[in-house]
C-alpha cells in the first residue's frame, strides 16, 4: 500500500526513480579510477597512476613479464591491477616508482617475505593488499623513505615483519594510511626516524579507521612533523599505543 500523503490521503505507489533518489550512494562513481582523489587527510592529493595505462599482473612470479615488480619499476604512470589471486613470494623489496596505483581490489593478493619500498617517489596509491612475513633488519611492509610524498595506503593487511609495518622517515610527507589491519607485530608505525633526523620536521601523516591488532607499540611512534589520528582501534597493545615526542604535533580524535 502506498504511504499517505500530507493531507492524510493515500498516495500513489513510489516509482523506481523515486526510490533511487533516496539511495545515499546513487551518485557514487564505481569506475576503476574513481579511487584516485578519495583519500582523506594529508595524503588526499595522491593520484597514483590516474593518468596512465592499466597494467595487468598476470603471474605470481617474483619478477619478469606480467609481474608486480615489473609494473612497479616502470617509469611511466600506471594503474596496476591483478588478473590472478595468490601469494607472491618476494626475494627482495619491491621498489615502487612515481605515479603508480597498486590496486588489489577484486582479487586476494598476498606479498610474503618482503614489502614495498617507496623511495624518492610521489603520487603512489596502494589498495587492498596483504603483506606479511618480512625477515631481516630494515624490512618493512611499506617503507616510505627518503623524500617521498603524496602517498595513500588503504584497506591493506600488514602483519608479522621483523622490523616495521609502516615507516615514514627521511623527510617524506603528505601520507595517509586508512582502513588497514596491522597485526601480530612489535613495532607497528614509525614516523620520524630519530631525534637526530631534523629533516623529518616536514612530515605530515594521517592515520584513520585502522585496526591495530596485538601490536605492542608504535601506534604510531612520532618524532617531528605533524600527525592526525582519528577513528583508530587498538586492541591488546603492550608497551604503549601512541607516543609523540621531539617537536612533534599529534592530534588524536
C-alpha positions in Angstrom: 0.0 0.0 0.0 1.3 3.5 -0.8 2.1 5.8 2.0 -0.4 8.5 3.0 0.1 12.0 1.5 0.5 15.1 3.6 -3.3 15.5 3.7 -3.8 12.0 5.1 -5.0 10.5 1.8 -3.3 7.5 0.3 -0.7 8.5 -2.3 0.5 6.8 -5.5 2.9 3.9 -5.4 6.6 5.2 -5.5 8.4 4.6 -8.8 11.9 3.2 -9.3 13.1 6.8 -9.9 11.6 7.9 -6.6 13.4 5.0 -4.8 16.8 5.9 -6.5 16.5 9.4 -5.2 16.6 8.0 -1.6 19.8 6.0 -2.0 22.8 7.6 -0.3 25.4 6.5 -2.9 23.3 7.0 -6.0 25.9 9.4 -7.5 28.9 7.4 -6.5 31.4 6.7 -9.2 32.2 2.9 -9.3 34.7 3.1 -12.1 38.2 1.7 -11.7 40.0 5.0 -11.4 37.4 6.7 -9.1 39.6 5.6 -6.2 42.1 8.3 -7.0 41.4 11.5 -5.2 39.3 9.8 -2.5 41.9 9.9 0.3 41.4 12.0 3.4 43.9 13.9 5.4 47.5 14.8 4.4 47.7 12.2 1.6 44.5 13.5 -0.1 46.3 14.8 -3.2 47.7 11.4 -4.1 46.6 10.4 -7.6 48.7 7.3 -8.3 48.5 6.1 -11.8 45.3 8.0 -12.6 46.6 9.3 -16.0 48.4 6.2 -17.0 47.6 2.9 -18.8 46.2 -0.1 -17.0 48.9 -2.7 -16.3 47.7 -6.3 -15.7 49.6 -8.5 -13.3 49.2 -11.9 -14.9 51.6 -14.0 -12.9 52.6 -14.6 -9.2 56.2 -14.8 -10.2 58.6 -12.5 -8.2 59.9 -10.8 -11.4 59.6 -10.9 -15.2 56.9 -10.1 -17.7 53.4 -9.6 -16.2 54.8 -9.5 -12.6 54.1 -6.9 -10.0 57.7 -6.0 -9.7 57.9 -5.3 -13.4 55.0 -2.9 -13.3 56.2 -1.1 -10.2 59.6 -0.3 -11.7 58.4 1.1 -15.0 58.9 4.8 -15.2 55.5 5.8 -16.7 52.3 6.3 -14.8 50.4 3.0 -14.4 47.3 1.7 -12.8 48.3 -1.8 -11.7 45.5 -4.4 -11.4 45.7 -8.1 -10.8 44.3 -10.9 -13.0 45.4 -13.5 -10.5 44.9 -14.2 -6.8 47.5 -15.9 -4.5 50.9 -15.3 -2.9 53.9 -13.6 -4.4 57.0 -14.8 -2.6 59.4 -11.9 -2.8 63.2 -12.3 -2.8 63.7 -8.6 -2.0 61.6 -5.4 -1.5 59.5 -4.2 -4.5 60.7 -0.7 -5.4 57.7 1.4 -6.5 58.3 4.4 -8.8 56.2 7.5 -9.0 52.7 7.7 -10.3 51.6 4.2 -9.6 48.4 2.7 -8.2 48.7 -0.9 -6.9 45.1 -1.9 -6.9 44.3 -5.3 -5.4 40.5 -4.9 -5.4 38.7 -7.9 -6.8 41.5 -10.4 -6.0 43.2 -11.6 -2.9 46.9 -10.9 -3.3 49.5 -11.6 -0.6 53.1 -10.4 -0.7 55.3 -12.5 1.5 58.9 -12.2 2.7 59.4 -8.5 1.8 57.3 -5.4 1.3 57.0 -2.3 -0.8 59.8 0.3 -1.0 58.7 3.9 -1.8 62.0 5.7 -2.3 62.1 9.3 -3.6 58.8 8.9 -5.3 55.5 10.7 -5.4 51.8 10.0 -6.1 51.6 6.4 -5.1 48.4 4.6 -4.0 48.4 1.1 -2.5 45.0 -0.5 -2.0 43.7 -3.9 -0.9 46.9 -5.9 -0.5 48.1 -8.3 2.2 51.8 -8.0 3.1 53.3 -10.4 5.6 56.3 -12.3 6.9 59.2 -10.0 6.4 62.5 -11.0 7.8 65.7 -9.1 8.5 66.8 -5.6 9.5 65.1 -2.7 7.7 62.4 -5.0 6.2 59.1 -3.1 6.4 55.7 -3.9 5.0 55.5 -0.4 3.5 58.7 1.7 3.7 58.3 5.3 2.7 61.7 7.0 2.6 63.5 9.2 1.7 61.8 12.3 0.4 58.6 10.6 -0.9 55.3 12.4 -0.9 51.6 12.1 -1.8 51.2 8.5 -0.7 47.9 6.7 0.2 47.9 3.2 1.7 44.3 2.0 2.0 42.5 -1.2 3.0 45.7 -3.3 3.4 46.5 -6.1 5.8 50.1 -5.8 7.2 51.5 -8.3 9.7 54.4 -10.2 11.0 57.6 -8.3 10.0 60.8 -8.3 12.0 61.3 -4.5 11.6 58.3 -2.2 11.0 54.9 -2.4 9.3 54.8 1.2 8.1 57.8 3.6 8.2 57.6 7.2 7.2 61.0 8.8 7.5 63.8 10.6 5.6 61.8 13.8 5.0 58.8 12.0 3.4 55.5 13.8 3.8 51.8 14.0 2.9 50.9 10.4 3.6 47.6 8.8 4.6 47.1 5.3 6.0 43.5 4.3 6.2 41.3 1.3 6.9 44.2 -1.0 7.4 44.6 -4.0 9.6 48.0 -4.0 11.3 48.6 -7.2 13.4 50.9 -9.7 15.0 53.8 -7.3 15.3 56.0 -5.4 17.8 56.7 -2.0 16.2 53.8 -1.0 14.0 54.2 2.5 12.6 57.3 4.7 12.8 57.0 8.4 11.9 60.3 10.2 12.1 63.5 8.1 12.4 65.2 9.5 15.5 65.9 12.8 17.3 68.9 13.3 15.1 66.9 13.4 11.8 65.8 17.0 11.7 64.8 16.6 8.1 61.7 14.9 9.4 60.2 18.2 10.6 58.4 18.4 7.3 56.5 15.1 7.8 52.7 15.2 7.7 50.8 11.9 8.2 47.1 11.0 8.7 46.1 7.6 10.1 42.4 6.8 10.3 40.0 3.9 10.7 42.9 1.5 11.2 42.8 -1.6 13.4 46.0 -2.2 15.5 45.5 -5.8 16.5 48.0 -7.1 19.0 50.8 -4.7 18.1 52.9 -4.0 21.1 54.0 -0.4 20.4 54.3 2.4 17.8 50.6 3.0 17.0 52.3 5.2 16.0 55.7 6.4 17.3 56.2 10.0 16.2 59.2 12.3 16.1 59.0 15.7 14.5 56.3 16.5 12.0 52.5 16.7 12.3 50.3 13.6 12.7 46.5 13.4 12.6 44.9 10.3 14.1 41.2 9.5 14.2 38.8 6.6 14.5 41.5 4.0 15.1 41.1 1.0 17.3 43.9 -0.5 19.3 43.5 -4.0 20.9 45.9 -5.7 23.2 48.8 -3.2 22.9 51.8 -4.0 25.1 54.3 -1.2 25.9 52.3 1.8 24.7 49.8 2.9 22.0 50.7 6.4 20.8 54.0 8.1 21.6 54.8 11.6 20.3 58.0 13.5 21.2 60.8 15.6 19.8 58.9 18.6 18.4 56.1 16.5 17.0 52.4 17.6 16.9 49.9 14.8 17.2 46.1 15.3 17.1 44.1 12.3 18.2 40.3 12.0 17.9 
